[in-house]
Amino acid sequence: MKSDQNRESVRVPVERLKGAVSHVLQAAGVPKPQADIVAKVLLFADQRGIESHGVSKLPIYVKRIQDGGIDPTAIPHVIGGKGATVRIDGKNALGPVAGVFGMEQAIEAARRYGIGVASVKNSNHFGVTAYYSMMAIPEGMIGFAFSNANPTVAPWGGKQAMVGTSPLSVAIPSASGLPFVIDMATTTVARGKIILYARNRKPLPPGWALDSEGRETTDPEVALKGLLTPLGGAKGSGLALTIDILCGMVSGAKYLTEVGHLYSGTDRPQGIGHLFLALEIDAFLPRNQFLEEMDRYIDNIHSCPKAEGVERIYVPGELEYESMKKTEKEGVEVSTITRDELVQTAKAVGVDPAIFAFS
């Protein structure tokens, strides 16, 4: 089978791959409950077709554990807050562990106050942002999730990377079950996509990246040493800086160039900060009324007259929703390149590499 980037790949049952990822993490020293959380978050990305944030991240997570940059047994805990706000120390845990704890605290606060906000400091790369915003949906809430990241973007007009991709996500439920989900970086693309293109020696589409002097490049290797382009120019740059302040400075985490890189300095914590927010729908209007109105809203978007050459109009998150339904039946797609890296990671922690022998 071929993937969308024309490389060999195989389909793997979700639960099988999830179990294998958890097993490798446990071999690296992560307790099973936390390993299961990380595996679930990574597989969630692959199920939604976001390979750059899926199991392809397992090798670097394990390397950071082995090198001392992540504490595999750390448990985040609440260190303060006021009213509907909660302050959390991630204790240098794996990012998904800190992220799940943070969103759980925001949801719990929203149950009491109608709104809940949780900040997290001392965290690490936490995977796909939508996982956390969508945790609010089964609770009858609207979820928001934000994170800062290691610097890969220059402020508008500059040529030195000073801020990260600053991802954000908003998840809104509907009666039909199709959620409205925004999940995006504040750059044209996430850096993980550049990495995938580099692995496969494919040129980048124009407009994705700049070299170290701020000039446009389509060479992924040059791009990895250079800069990502902000989404919408100065607007995306401003949004990225705002999220960096909210997630980094407000939480007490690192920000701007202080944030550690994911793929270098693996013996040191990244010091990433997150911000999570949950809104209880019933605090504003009856939940069922809102959910039904969301269905009508989505129907209106679907019925918009189509531009020439467009076959179908989607709402944000709909393609990923359909991808999840497909992978539940057919399994997730794993490129042979990623599979080979998973095999090497298994060997590095003493696990039989046959655990990743997919065919």
N, C-alpha and C positions, 0 to 999 in steps of 0.2 A: 504494500500500500504506500502511496505517496502522500506527503503532507503538503500544506499550502506553500512551503518553500522548496518543494521538489527534492526532498531527501527521503531516503528509505525510513520507514517507521512501522511500528506494530501497534495493534490494539491490545490493551491489557485490562482485565476486569478491575473495576475501581477498588473493591475490597481487598483483592490480592495485592495490588500495588501499595495500598494504604498500609497493609500489614507488613509488607517488606520494608517500607520506609520507617515505620515505627520500630521494627526489629533492629535496623541499623542504628537508629538513634539511641536505643537502649544499650546496644553494644558500645556506643560512644560515651555512655555514662548518664544518659537522660532517664529519669524514672518513667515507668510506663504511662502514668496518667499524662505527664507533660509530652512524652513522645507521641502519644495518640493525638493530642491536640495539634502538634506541629504537622503530623502526617495528614490530618484532616484538612488543615488550612492549605497545605501545599497541593493536595489532590483537588481541593475546591477550585484552585486556579486552573489546573489542567482540565477539569470538567467544563469550565467556562471558556476553554480555548485560549487561555492566557499562559502559554508554555513558559514564557520568560520568568514567571513568578511561581511556577509549579515545582515538580520534583527535580527540575534542573537546578534548583537552589540547594538541594540536599548536600552536595559535595562541599560547598563553601560553608554551610552551617556546621558540618562535621569538622572541617578544617579549623574553623574558629574555636570550636570546643577543644580540639586537640592542642591548639597553640595557646590556649588560655584566654582567648578574647571573649568567650562566653562562659558563664557559670551554668553547667548543664542541670544542676540541682536547685537552682535559685527559685524561690517562691516570692512573687510580688506581694506587697502588702500596703494597706492604707496608712498614710502618714499624716493625714489632716483633711481639712475641708470645712465648709460652712454651708448649712442648709442643703441645697440641691447640688452642691459641688463636692467633689471628692479628689483628693490629691493622693497619688500612688507612686511608690518607689518600685521600679521594675527589678531592682537588685541585679542588673546585668543578666537577666534570664533570656532565654530564647525569645525573639520578638513575638512570635505567635502566642506564647504563654502569657507575656505581659499584655498583649493586645486583647486577648480574650478576657483576661481578668479586668482590664480597664473598661471594656464595653459592658461586662456583667455589672460592674459597679454603677455605671451610668444608667442602665436599665432599672436597677434596684432603686436608685434615687428617684427616677421618673415615676415609679409606682407610688412613691410617697408624696412627691411634690408636683407631678404632672410634667416635669422636666428634670433631666439629670445630666450633669456634665462631669466628666472625669478626665484629669490630666495624668500622664504617665511620664516619668523621667527614668533615666538609666536603663533604656531598652535597646534593642537591636533591630535589624531589618525584620519586618513582620509579615512580609508576603503581600498578597493582594488585598487592597484596602476594603473592597466590597464585602469581604467575609465579615468584617466587624460591623459595618452599617447594617447588613442584612440580618445580623443577630437580633435586631429589634423587631423585625417583621412578625415572627411567631408570637411576640408579646403584644401585638396590636399597637405597635409604636412606629414612629418614623425615626430612622437611625442616621447619624452622621459620623464620619470617621476622617481624621486628618493625621498626617505624619510629616515630620521633616526628614531629611535624608542627607547623605554625604554630598559635598559640593560637586556639581557637574555642570552648573549653569552660571554664566556671568550676569550680573545686574545689567539691565538694558543699556547698551552702549559700551560696556566693558569687554575685556578679553581674558579676565581671570575668573575661574570658577569660584564662586563664593556662596552659592545656595544650591540646595538639592532640587529634585524633581517635585517635591512637596505634593504628594498625592492626596486626593480627596475623594470621598464617596458619600452619596446620599441614597438611601433606600426607602421607598414608599410602597406600602402594601396596597392591594386591590382585592375586591371580592372574588374575582376570577382566579386568583392565585398568581397571575402574571405581575411581578413586581416592577415598579419603575425604578431603575437603578442607574445612577451616574457613578462611574468609576474611572478616574482619569488622573494622569500626571499633569502638572502645569507646564510640561514641556511638550513638544510636538509628538514625541514618542518617549516611552520609558527607556532607561539605559539598558535594561535587560534585553530589549529587542536589538539594540546595537551589538550586544554580546553574541546573540544568536546569529546575526548576520556575519559577524567575524568568524565564528566557529565554522560556518558553512561557506566562507570565502565568497560571499555575495555582496555586490555593491549596494549601497544604501540608496533609497529614493532621494531625489533632491529635496533640500529644505529640512532634513532631519538633524543635521549636525554641522559643526564648525571645527576647523583645526585650531591649534593652540594660538594662532594669531587672529582668530575671529573670522576666518574666511570659510565659505561653504565648502564642504567635502562630501564625497560619496564613498570614500574609503573607510570601512568600519574600523580598521586598525588605527588610522589617523584620528578618527572620531573618538575612539576610546582614550586617546591622549589629549583630546581637545575638549570641546564643549557641546552640550545639547542646545537646541534652539528653544526659546520659550514659546509657549503656545500663544498666538496672537500678538507677538512682539512685546511691546512695553506693558500691555495688559497682563499677559501671562507672567512676565517678570515681577510685576507688582503683586500679583496674587501669590506667587511663590514666596516672596519675602514676607507677606502677611502670615501665611501658614507657618513659616519658619519661626516667626515671633510667637504665634499662639502655641505652637507645639514645643518649641525650644525654650524660649525665654520665660513664658508664663509657667511652664511646668517645672522649671529649674534644670532642664536638660541642656545639652550643648546646642549651639546654633552657629550658623554661617560656617566658616572654615574650621571650627572646633570639632564638628561632627566627624567621626571616624569613617574611613572608606570601608566598604564591604569586602573588597578583594585585596586590600593591602593593610598592613598593620594588624594582621590577624591575631596577634598576641595581646591586643589592646581592645577594651570595650569601645563600641561605637558611640555610646552616650546619646542615642536617639530619643526624641520626645514625641508623644502622641497626644491627641485630643479626641475624646469621644462624647457624643451628645445623643440623648434619646428624648423624644417627645411623645407623651401619652396622648393619643388621639382623642380619647374620651374627655380630656381636659379642655378641649376646644369645641367639639361637637360630637354627637353620637357616633360611635365607631362604625356601626353598620351603614349609617347614612354616608359617611365619608368613603368607605370602601366601595359602595355602589356608585358614588359619584366619580371615583377614580376609574371604575370600569367605563363609565360614559366618557370620561376624559380621554382614555386610551382609545376608545372606539372613534372619537372625533379625530384623533391624530391619524389613525389608520385610514380614515375615509377622506383625508385631504387629497385634492386632485394632484395627480403625480406629474412630475416634470418629465420631459421627453427622455426615454430610455430607462426610466425607473419602473421596475416591476412591482415593488412593494415598499411600503413605508413602515419602519420599525420605531418603537419607542425605545428610549435608552434602556439597555439591559436585556432587551428581548432576544437578540441573537445569542447572548450568553445563556439565557434561560432555555432556549431551544437546544443549545449545545449540551447543557446539563442533562436534559431529558434523554438526549441521544446517547450520551456516555453511560447513563444508568443501564441502558440495554446493551450497548456495544463495547463499553470499556473506553478508557482514555487512550489517546494517541501518544506514543512515546517514540521519539526519533532514535535511530540507532546510535547517534552521537551521544545523546543523553543517556541511553542505556549503557554504553561503554563507560561513561563517567560514573554511573551508579555502581557498576561492577567494580571499578577501581576503589570507590569509596567503601564498598562492602569489605574488600580485601584489607583496606587500611585499618578497619576496626575488628578484624578477625572473624568476619562473617563469611560463610560459604557464598561465593559470588553466584552460585547457581540460583540464589534467591531472586536474581534479576535475569534469569535465563528465559526471556520471553521469546515466543516464536509465533 
